[in-house]
Amino acid sequence: MKGAPPQEMSKKCVTASRRVEQPGKNPSSFAHLSTPRIFATHDQYSSLTNSIVNSNCGIVYMCRNPMDQFITYWHFLFMTAHEDMKMEPLSLEEAFEMACHGIQEFGPVWEHVLGYWKASLDDSDQKKVLFLKYEDVKEDSAFYVMKLADFLGCPFANVEEN
């Protein structure tokens, strides 16, 4: 998206964010997708492949208040168990104990957050990771949309900022 006007970003984001898996396509090859490409993952930074970490792609990490993240995750687990009916839903207490011991689908929450936080501290001109907090973005969305656009290489023009 480097150099694209901000109004074009939303069109490209919507196009690129459709599901990667397509019938008859190799899921490990993304050549069939138009560029620029946007992917979402719940993987820890330490689990990202070298082809991602060493590429020139930018990574935007959105963290959330751990309590809110836990409650959302517990609701997800509860609804999944309820829909599946093959699993007994976890109580809030059981899920909390598991989270405290780092037993979550995508690993311990603090390792997850700290991996991206540490990567975001890079002072180089080619900053790799933009670390955002959901609550901050919600509080001042205009500021963070401009920060995101700048990170993606397509900052707002003065007239657009106003």
C-alpha positions as CSV (number, residue, x, y, z in Angstrom):
1,M,0.0,0.0,0.0
2,K,3.1,2.2,0.0
3,G,2.2,5.5,-1.6
4,A,-1.5,4.8,-2.0
5,P,-3.9,7.6,-1.0
6,P,-5.7,6.8,2.3
7,Q,-9.1,6.7,0.6
8,E,-7.8,3.8,-1.6
9,M,-6.5,2.0,1.5
10,S,-9.9,0.9,2.7
11,K,-10.8,-0.5,-0.8
12,K,-7.6,-2.5,-1.0
13,C,-7.9,-3.7,2.6
14,V,-11.4,-5.1,2.0
15,T,-10.2,-6.8,-1.1
16,A,-7.1,-8.3,0.4
17,S,-8.7,-9.5,3.6
18,R,-10.9,-12.1,2.1
19,R,-10.1,-15.7,3.0
20,V,-6.7,-17.0,1.9
21,E,-7.9,-20.6,1.4
22,Q,-9.4,-21.1,-2.0
23,P,-10.4,-24.4,-3.5
24,G,-7.6,-25.8,-5.7
25,K,-5.0,-23.3,-4.4
26,N,-2.0,-24.2,-2.3
27,P,-2.6,-22.5,1.1
28,S,1.2,-22.1,1.6
29,S,1.5,-20.0,-1.6
30,F,-0.1,-16.6,-1.7
31,A,0.9,-15.8,-5.2
32,H,-2.8,-16.1,-6.3
33,L,-3.7,-13.1,-4.1
34,S,-3.6,-9.6,-5.4
35,T,-1.2,-7.2,-3.7
36,P,-1.0,-5.6,-1.3
37,R,-2.0,-8.4,1.0
38,I,-3.3,-8.2,4.5
39,F,-3.3,-11.3,6.8
40,A,-4.5,-11.8,10.3
41,T,-3.0,-14.2,12.8
42,H,-3.1,-15.0,16.4
43,D,0.4,-16.4,16.3
44,Q,3.1,-15.2,18.7
45,Y,5.9,-13.1,17.3
46,S,8.4,-15.9,18.1
47,S,6.3,-18.3,16.0
48,L,6.3,-16.1,12.8
49,T,8.4,-17.6,10.0
50,N,11.7,-16.0,9.0
51,S,10.2,-15.1,5.6
52,I,7.8,-12.8,7.5
53,V,10.2,-11.5,10.1
54,N,13.0,-10.8,7.6
55,S,10.7,-9.4,4.9
56,N,9.8,-5.7,4.4
57,C,6.2,-6.2,5.4
58,G,4.8,-4.3,8.3
59,I,3.1,-5.9,11.3
60,V,0.3,-4.1,13.1
61,Y,-0.3,-5.7,16.5
62,M,-3.4,-4.8,18.5
63,C,-3.4,-5.8,22.1
64,R,-6.3,-5.6,24.5
65,N,-6.7,-5.1,28.2
66,P,-5.9,-8.7,29.5
67,M,-9.1,-8.9,31.6
68,D,-11.3,-8.0,28.5
69,Q,-9.3,-10.4,26.3
70,F,-9.8,-13.2,28.8
71,I,-13.6,-12.6,29.1
72,T,-13.9,-12.5,25.3
73,Y,-11.9,-15.7,25.0
74,W,-14.0,-17.4,27.7
75,H,-17.2,-16.4,25.9
76,F,-15.7,-17.8,22.7
77,L,-14.8,-21.1,24.4
78,F,-18.2,-21.3,26.1
79,M,-20.1,-20.6,22.8
80,T,-17.9,-23.1,20.9
81,A,-18.6,-25.8,23.5
82,H,-22.3,-25.0,23.5
83,E,-22.5,-25.1,19.7
84,D,-20.5,-28.3,19.5
85,M,-22.4,-30.0,22.3
86,K,-19.6,-32.6,22.4
87,M,-17.7,-30.6,25.0
88,E,-18.6,-29.6,28.5
89,P,-18.3,-25.8,28.7
90,L,-15.5,-24.5,31.0
91,S,-16.6,-22.6,34.0
92,L,-15.2,-19.1,34.4
93,E,-13.0,-20.3,37.2
94,E,-11.6,-23.2,35.2
95,A,-10.8,-21.0,32.2
96,F,-9.2,-18.4,34.5
97,E,-6.9,-21.0,36.1
98,M,-5.9,-22.2,32.6
99,A,-5.2,-18.7,31.5
100,C,-3.1,-18.0,34.6
101,H,-1.0,-21.1,33.8
102,G,-0.6,-20.1,30.2
103,I,-2.9,-22.7,28.8
104,Q,-4.6,-20.9,25.9
105,E,-4.9,-21.7,22.3
106,F,-2.3,-19.2,21.2
107,G,0.0,-19.5,24.2
108,P,0.5,-17.5,27.4
109,V,-1.0,-14.0,26.9
110,W,2.1,-12.2,28.4
111,E,4.5,-14.0,26.1
112,H,2.3,-13.1,23.2
113,V,2.0,-9.4,24.0
114,L,5.7,-9.0,25.0
115,G,7.0,-10.6,21.8
116,Y,5.3,-7.9,19.7
117,W,6.0,-5.2,22.2
118,K,9.8,-5.9,22.2
119,A,9.7,-6.1,18.3
120,S,8.0,-2.7,18.2
121,L,10.8,-1.0,20.2
122,D,13.1,-1.1,17.1
123,D,14.4,2.4,16.5
124,S,15.4,1.9,12.9
125,D,13.9,3.8,10.0
126,Q,12.4,0.5,8.8
127,K,10.2,-0.1,11.9
128,K,8.7,-3.5,11.6
129,V,5.9,-3.6,14.2
130,L,3.4,-1.0,15.1
131,F,2.1,-1.9,18.6
132,L,-1.4,-0.5,19.3
133,K,-3.7,-0.8,22.4
134,Y,-7.3,-1.4,21.6
135,E,-8.5,0.9,24.4
136,D,-6.2,3.8,23.1
137,V,-7.5,3.3,19.5
138,K,-11.1,3.4,20.8
139,E,-10.4,6.6,22.8
140,D,-8.7,8.5,20.0
141,S,-9.4,6.7,16.7
142,A,-8.6,9.7,14.4
143,F,-5.0,9.9,15.8
144,Y,-4.4,6.2,15.5
145,V,-5.9,6.0,12.0
146,M,-3.3,8.7,10.9
147,K,-0.6,6.8,12.8
148,L,-1.5,3.6,11.0
149,A,-1.6,5.3,7.6
150,D,1.8,6.8,8.3
151,F,3.2,3.3,9.3
152,L,1.8,1.8,6.1
153,G,3.6,4.4,4.1
154,C,0.6,6.4,2.9
155,P,0.3,9.3,5.4
156,F,-2.6,11.7,5.2
157,A,-2.1,14.9,3.3
158,N,-2.6,18.1,5.3
159,V,-6.0,18.7,3.7
160,E,-7.1,15.2,4.7
161,E,-5.9,15.6,8.3
162,N,-8.2,18.6,8.7
